[in-house]
C-alpha cells in the first residue's frame, strides 16, 4: 500500500511557503523518517498526510487512492503528538481505550486490546493512574499505546521524543524499533534529530525549505550525501567541508593540497568525515599541516579541532591525544577514497 505525496504545495495565510513541489513515495511497512531543521516543512507534510492540514496544491495517495480531501477519521491513521495530548481527567486505561470506544468496539474487545497493547509497551501497571501521575517516558508510552491500540494502517509521530531526557530517548527509540519489527505497521516519524533518524528509519526523507533534498537509507545518506547541506546536517561531528579549487589534479585551499586525480578542474567544495581523517606521523601525499586548536575527549573518541590558515576541520580519533596540546602542529591525512565533492554554486554532489 504505497503512500505518495504528489507535487504538494502548502502556503499559509501569512505568505509562508511550508512545502513547495514536495514529492515522496514509500511502501507499506516501512519506518519513514521526515528529517530536517526547523521550518523545513516536515511537520506540515505529516499533518497533511493525517488530514489535519489541507494542501494548497497537489494530492496525497494511499494504496492507489486519492485521499487529499478525505476526512481524518476515514484515513485509518493514528498520530502521536509532541505534547502527547492525553486526557487528564481519564485513567491510562480509558486514554488507551478511547479510540476503540469512539469506533463502537465491544467492551470485551476493548478490554482485551487495551491490556494486550499495555503489556506490549510494558505499562500494564499504570492502567489505573492518571496522566498527571506519569513520568515523561510513561506518558510517551501511553500516547503510543493509544495510537496503536486500534491497529491503524499508518502511525504518524510528530517529534514524540523531544520532551524526554537523553536516557529515556535512547530507551524509547529501542522500544519503537522493536514495535515496528513486531507489528509491521507503517510508521512516519518527524524529527529534527539526525541521530534519531539514523537509528530508527528504514529510509530517511531529508527536507530543506519545503523541498525533498534526499530520500534513501541511513547508510546511503551518510556515505553518499546528495548535497552539501545533507553532508553538513548528517553526522556528529558534521562532515568537514572546505571551499577550494581543483587545479592540475590537486584540490587546493590556501596552503592545503590534496590529490584529486580525475576530477574536473575549477572551484569546488571538498568534504571529508571526521572519522575518515587521520593524524599522520610524517608529511606525505594527501596530508596537510594543521595547528591544533582544541582537543575534546568524548569517550571513547577524541575530537581534535584544527586550523590551517582559514580552513578549520575536526578529526575524530579512536585514541587518547594527550600529547596534542593547543598550538601543536600535526600532519592530517585526507584519504582519497573518503573524499566527497560538491558544486560550490548549487551544493549538489559531484559524482
TILUM-910268 format. One record per residue (C-alpha): residue in one letter; x, y, z. Coordinates in steps of 0.1 Angstrom, whole numbers, padded with zeros to 4 digits, always signed. Example, Ala and Ser with C-alpha at 12.3 -4.5 7.8 and 13.67 -1.06 7.14 Angstrom:
# residues 2
A+0123-0045+0078S+0137-0011+0071
***
This chain:
# residues 351
X+0000+0000+0000X+0021+0028-0013X+0019+0063+0002X+0025+0091-0023X+0028+0129-0020X+0024+0143-0055X+0035+0179-0061X+0023+0190-0027X+0024+0227-0020X+0014+0244+0012X+0011+0282+0016X-0001+0297+0049X-0022+0329+0052X+0009+0350+0061X+0026+0340+0029X+0049+0314+0044X+0056+0285+0019X+0059+0254+0041X+0060+0229+0012X+0069+0236-0024X+0065+0208-0051X+0070+0181-0024X+0071+0146-0039X+0077+0115-0019X+0066+0078-0022X+0071+0049+0001X+0058+0014+0007X+0037-0003+0033X+0056-0015+0064X+0084+0010+0062X+0097+0032+0091X+0099+0065+0073X+0116+0095+0090X+0110+0130+0079X+0141+0149+0089X+0151+0185+0086X+0158+0217+0106X+0130+0239+0120X+0109+0253+0092X+0118+0227+0067X+0082+0215+0063X+0084+0181+0079X+0056+0186+0104X+0034+0201+0077X+0039+0171+0055X+0030+0148+0083X-0002+0168+0092X-0012+0168+0055X-0009+0130+0054X-0030+0128+0086X-0057+0152+0071X-0051+0178+0098X-0039+0203+0071X-0052+0209+0036X-0026+0213+0009X-0027+0244-0013X-0019+0222-0043X-0011+0187-0052X-0025+0154-0039X-0020+0126-0014X-0025+0090-0025X-0026+0059-0003X-0029+0024-0019X-0036+0040-0052X-0065+0061-0038X-0066+0098-0037X-0072+0108-0001X-0065+0145-0004X-0100+0155+0007X-0108+0125+0028X-0116+0135+0065X-0090+0123+0091X-0114+0099+0107X-0116+0079+0075X-0079+0076+0068X-0070+0047+0091X-0041+0067+0105X-0032+0075+0141X-0010+0103+0154X+0013+0108+0184X+0018+0145+0191X+0048+0162+0206X+0028+0171+0238X+0012+0136+0238X-0024+0152+0242X-0036+0127+0269X-0069+0133+0286X-0061+0145+0321X-0094+0135+0336X-0092+0099+0323X-0072+0070+0336X-0044+0055+0315X-0068+0026+0307X-0095+0050+0294X-0070+0070+0275X-0058+0039+0256X-0094+0026+0252X-0108+0058+0238X-0101+0052+0201X-0118+0018+0203X-0148+0033+0222X-0154+0060+0196X-0153+0033+0169X-0180+0013+0186X-0159-0017+0196X-0175-0042+0221X-0165-0040+0257X-0148-0074+0257X-0128-0065+0226X-0118-0031+0241X-0105-0047+0273X-0085-0074+0255X-0069-0049+0231X-0061-0024+0259X-0044-0050+0281X-0026-0066+0252X-0012-0032+0240X-0003-0021+0275X+0016-0053+0280X+0034-0048+0247X+0046-0014+0259X+0053-0025+0295X+0027-0001+0310X+0002-0026+0325X+0010-0014+0360X-0001+0022+0350X-0036+0014+0338X-0053+0028+0369X-0032+0060+0371X-0040+0095+0357X-0017+0113+0332X-0005+0138+0359X+0009+0108+0379X+0031+0097+0350X+0067+0105+0342X+0076+0118+0307X+0086+0084+0295X+0055+0068+0308X+0032+0094+0292X+0050+0089+0259X+0044+0052+0260X+0007+0057+0269X+0004+0080+0239X+0020+0054+0216X-0004+0027+0231X-0034+0049+0224X-0022+0054+0188X-0016+0016+0182X-0045+0000+0201X-0070+0002+0172X-0044-0012+0147X-0042+0017+0123X-0027+0012+0089X-0002+0041+0094X+0011+0055+0127X+0023+0091+0125X+0046+0106+0151X+0054+0143+0153X+0087+0147+0174X+0074+0124+0201X+0107+0121+0219X+0117+0157+0221X+0104+0161+0257X+0124+0132+0271X+0158+0132+0286X+0187+0116+0269X+0185+0082+0285X+0147+0079+0280X+0151+0089+0244X+0175+0061+0239X+0153+0036+0256X+0122+0047+0238X+0140+0046+0204X+0148+0009+0212X+0111+0002+0220X+0099+0019+0188X+0123-0001+0168X+0111-0033+0184X+0074-0024+0179X+0079-0017+0143X+0096-0050+0138X+0069-0069+0156X+0039-0051+0142X+0050-0044+0106X+0029-0012+0107X+0039+0017+0086X+0055+0044+0107X+0060+0080+0097X+0083+0098+0122X+0090+0135+0123X+0122+0148+0139X+0150+0174+0136X+0174+0150+0154X+0196+0132+0129X+0206+0106+0155X+0170+0095+0159X+0166+0095+0121X+0197+0073+0116X+0188+0048+0142X+0150+0045+0135X+0144+0049+0098X+0144+0022+0072X+0146+0052+0049X+0150+0089+0056X+0135+0119+0037X+0157+0149+0043X+0138+0182+0038X+0150+0217+0035X+0129+0248+0029X+0099+0228+0019X+0115+0205-0006X+0128+0170-0005X+0166+0170-0007X+0174+0133-0005X+0154+0101+0002X+0174+0070+0009X+0186+0045+0036X+0205+0059+0065X+0237+0042+0053X+0235+0058+0018X+0226+0092+0031X+0256+0091+0054X+0280+0077+0029X+0268+0095-0002X+0251+0128+0008X+0233+0143-0023X+0242+0179-0013X+0265+0199+0009X+0235+0206+0031X+0229+0169+0038X+0266+0163+0043X+0268+0190+0070X+0234+0182+0085X+0240+0144+0090X+0268+0133+0113X+0281+0142+0147X+0305+0159+0143X+0293+0171+0109X+0313+0164+0077X+0342+0188+0072X+0336+0209+0041X+0364+0231+0026X+0359+0256-0002X+0388+0254-0028X+0397+0247-0063X+0409+0218-0083X+0440+0225-0104X+0465+0201-0120X+0448+0171-0103X+0451+0187-0069X+0425+0202-0046X+0439+0234-0032X+0426+0256-0004X+0453+0280+0008X+0483+0260+0018X+0464+0228+0018X+0469+0205-0013X+0452+0171-0016X+0453+0147-0047X+0420+0148-0067X+0430+0130-0099X+0403+0126-0125X+0381+0154-0111X+0371+0184-0133X+0391+0215-0127X+0376+0246-0112X+0360+0258-0080X+0347+0230-0058X+0338+0221-0022X+0356+0191-0008X+0341+0171+0021X+0356+0146+0045X+0340+0129+0075X+0360+0135+0108X+0365+0097+0113X+0380+0093+0078X+0408+0117+0086X+0439+0106+0104X+0468+0122+0122X+0499+0112+0102X+0534+0107+0116X+0550+0124+0087X+0542+0145+0056X+0531+0126+0026X+0506+0125-0004X+0472+0137+0008X+0485+0151+0040X+0485+0188+0052X+0500+0206+0081X+0475+0219+0107X+0477+0236+0140X+0458+0221+0170X+0431+0245+0183X+0411+0225+0208X+0411+0188+0220X+0379+0173+0234X+0378+0139+0250X+0344+0124+0242X+0349+0088+0254X+0358+0066+0237X+0367+0091+0210X+0389+0122+0209X+0377+0152+0188X+0407+0173+0176X+0398+0207+0162X+0425+0220+0138X+0433+0251+0117X+0452+0257+0085X+0450+0293+0075X+0413+0300+0071X+0405+0263+0069X+0391+0246+0100X+0385+0209+0104X+0376+0183+0130X+0394+0149+0133X+0377+0121+0152X+0403+0097+0166X+0397+0064+0184X+0426+0071+0208X+0437+0095+0235X+0455+0126+0224X+0471+0140+0255X+0503+0148+0236X+0483+0171+0212X+0482+0204+0231X+0467+0236+0216X+0493+0252+0193X+0510+0219+0183X+0514+0213+0146X+0504+0179+0131X+0500+0163+0097X+0465+0154+0088X+0460+0127+0061X+0430+0130+0037X+0423+0095+0022X+0414+0098-0014X+0386+0072-0012X+0370+0091+0017X+0366+0124-0001X+0333+0140-0013X+0330+0169-0038X+0302+0193-0042X+0293+0221-0066X+0300+0255-0048X+0270+0272-0065X+0243+0246-0063X+0256+0224-0034X+0249+0193-0055X+0271+0163-0052X+0297+0159-0080X+0299+0121-0088
***
